[in-house]
Amino acid sequence: MSPRAAPPARPFRAALHAATGAPRLYRAARHAGAGPVEAGRVLLTSAQVLLLVAPQAGGVPGRQNAVRHFVWQAALTARHGSMVARAVAAAQEEGSVDPLDSAADLRNNGLGQSYGAQHASRLAALPLRAALRELLEVGLARWRAGDLAATGRRGGARAARRPRRGSRGRATPPAPS
């Protein structure tokens, strides 16, 4: 019997990262000060984002991941506070196999956390599904505006499409006739 080649490290690490996700996020929420029930709600919110929001944001390369991270972190920040949201986001990226994807995720997480903090009282008062629907619309609008980051087709992290601008952020003046 010939020895089999070991599987590549990257797919194994990705599978391990996915399999340990829920316990890792639960522990991060607990370490950030969430009680057992609240940490369970963090997992529930995370699952709802994956099941309800992510499929509705697909169709364009990078959009689903960008919008999912924005919505996830906005919801966690509004409902569980900035410390829990940041800890859970850091735990999610811990052991990530793609540093460029992690860079885009960190940007989108930060934007979501900021939005969630600014709108916390309204979002926390809504039922979870209603809050996620509202955040999905905001996330899609932020994607269309070019605010959210995605991993480019060639592997580089990039912002979503932005309108072309001239120097120093001003609109490009019309060409002389």
Secondary structure by P-SEA (a helix, b strand, c coil): ccccccccaaaaaaaaaaaacaaaaaaaaaaacccaaaaaaaaaaaaaaacccccccccccaaaaaaaaaaaaaaaaacccaaaaaaaaaaaacccccaaaaaaaaaaaaaaaaaaaaaaaaaaaccaaaaaaaaaaaaaaaaaacccccccccccccccccccccccccccccccc
